[in-house]
């Protein structure tokens, strides 16, 4: 039972990290911000990225908040999975 729950949690975190990476890639390309996929990715990731942006100092024109969020999500995933097992 714990293994199945751990796999589901891992899947959710992996999807979340892919959304963050997708958001980063979209910001580098000239993609239509009104496209439904863009809007979905933006809405799914902005609640996690925006608070980190407020706390982190800016580094020129680079947005490091996706890296920080991915690191935090990885650590959180590991802790949760260890607690389940």
For each residue, the residues with C-beta under 8 A, 3 or more apart:
1: 4 5
2: 5 6 84 85
3: 6 7 85
4: 1 7 8
5: 1 2 8 9 84
6: 2 3 9 10 81 84 85
7: 3 4 10 11
8: 4 5 11 12
9: 5 6 12 13 77 80 81 84
10: 6 7 13 14 77 81
11: 7 8 14 15
12: 8 9 15 16
13: 9 10 16 17 73 74 76 77
14: 10 11 17 18
15: 11 12 18 19
16: 12 13 19 20 44 73
17: 13 14 20 21 70 73 74
18: 14 15 21 22
19: 15 16 22 23 41 44 45
20: 16 17 23 24 45 48 49 66 69 70 73
21: 17 18 24 25 66 70
22: 18 19 25 26 41
23: 19 20 26 27 41 42 45 49 66
24: 20 21 27 28 66
25: 21 22 28 29
26: 22 23 29 31 38 41
27: 23 24 63
28: 24 25
29: 25 26
30:
31: 26 35 38
32: 35 38
33: 38 39 42
34: 38 39
35: 31 32 38 39
36: 39 40
37: 40 41
38: 26 31 32 33 34 35 41 42
39: 33 34 35 36 42 43
40: 36 37 43 44
41: 19 22 23 26 37 38 44 45
42: 23 33 38 39 45 46
43: 39 40 46
44: 16 19 40 41
45: 19 20 23 41 42 48 49 69
46: 42 43 49 50
47: 50 51
48: 20 45 51 52 69
49: 20 23 45 46 52 53 65 66 69
50: 46 47 53 54
51: 47 48 54 55
52: 48 49 55 56 65 68 69 72
53: 49 50 56 63 65
54: 50 51
55: 51 52
56: 52 53 64 65 68
57:
58:
59: 62 64
60:
61:
62: 59
63: 27 53 66
64: 56 59 67 68
65: 49 52 53 56 68 69
66: 20 21 23 24 49 63 69 70
67: 64 70 71
68: 52 56 64 65 71 72
69: 20 45 48 49 52 65 66 72 73
70: 17 20 21 66 67 73 74
71: 67 68 74 75
72: 52 68 69 75 76
73: 13 16 17 20 69 70 76 77
74: 13 17 70 71 77 78
75: 71 72 78 79
76: 13 72 73 79 80
77: 9 10 13 73 74 80 81
78: 74 75 81 82
79: 75 76 82 83
80: 9 76 77 83 84
81: 6 9 10 77 78 84 85
82: 78 79 85
83: 79 80
84: 2 5 6 9 80 81
85: 2 3 6 81 82
